Amino acid sequence: MLSTFIIALREGLEAALIIGILVAYILKTDRRHLLAPLWSGVVAAIVGSIGLGLILSKTSEELTERAEKLFVGTTSFLAVALVTWMVFWMKRTARTLKADLHGKVDLALRTGPLALAGAAFFAVIREGLETALFVYTNFKTIADTRSAALGLILGFTVAISLGYLIFKSAIKLDLSKFFRYTGVALVVVAAGVLSYGVHEFQELGWLPGGESYAWDVSSLIPKDSLLGATLGGLVGFDNTTSWLQLGIWTIYLTTVLGAYLSKPRTRALTPA
């Protein structure tokens, strides 16, 4: 539940803030006629994101057991790559995001409302597709899907509420710290998804070490227990974790977190 809540909260608030920036600038510059194409782009992006989630679930159900392992393992690696890229992208572009979005609104006046609809669509669909793919793969690591679904709903609800309150200037939120901390949480969840993908490929026989366990605590912590489900969804804990899973999980986590938390280098000034 906690992992899906974090995913929905982070991605949902990113999308809500993007929409809020666009709407606020349109209202501030008295261009209300652009609201219709803006919301049409947003709705199209939401529909597309939900559609991807349904396609992933339906495709997985209709595959054979071996084909499903290949599908889930591949989507797990893809989701980790996408989330990792997006976390660093947001860190790099957060300071200029508002100015970039304002520029897209100004561009819509010169090229037509369709350009704004496209800008809103691609800004939101980026978050939506990432969420759909990441949530799908994260669901595979969780035994209790009901609590995971509840976490997803609560996350989106809180994200939309926060986005609205920020838009109305009802609350002030340190977005820099928020995205920094939730970025760390997403990297931790992504490490678990990566470990699960390794597990699926080991069962296919495409990766070695499937029978060499770092630990086997299946008798102490069943996957469907509260502790097992919580740890599985949050950090990708598997009660039968192989050494290869543990090694890749550790390498990814330390490498990515180290790079994400490091401060950008500044060039030293040389005297003339």
C-alpha angles and dihedrals in degrees: 000000000000094000095051089044090055092047094049093043095050099042094037093052092047090055092043092052092049091051091045092053091050094046093046092051092047091051093043092053093043097242099135091152087073093061093081096057090041093056092042089058091047093050092048090052093050092049091049092050093050089047091055091051091052092047092052093049094044094046092050092051095053098049127095117254093261094043090049091055089052092047095047094043092050094046089048092057091044092050092050092050092048095046092046091051092047094050091054092041091057091047090052100042103033093100095053098035095097094050091046092053092047088053090054091054090051089048090055090063090058101039102030139262091288089072091058092047088052093047092051091045096052093042092054099034089057090061093038097052091045090051094047093050095042094045092048093054092041090053088060091062093051125080096194103061093172093064089043090054090048090052090051093052093046091048094053091044093053092043094053091045092050091046092052093047091049090049090052090046088237092132137021118222127185094235093183092061093038094056091041094055095040088047089058090048091051091051090052091050090046090054088057092049089050090052090051091052090052089051092053092050090048090055088051089053092241094115126043130236099051092140096042106091127195085199140351111200097152090126092052101037113027115199092240093052121104093249094045094048093046095048091042094054096040105042102005093254113182119191088219102043119173124219090247091054091049093047095050091043090053095044093048094046097048095041098046096040090047091053094042096050095043117105118244113262118248121211115243115240114240120211116251 
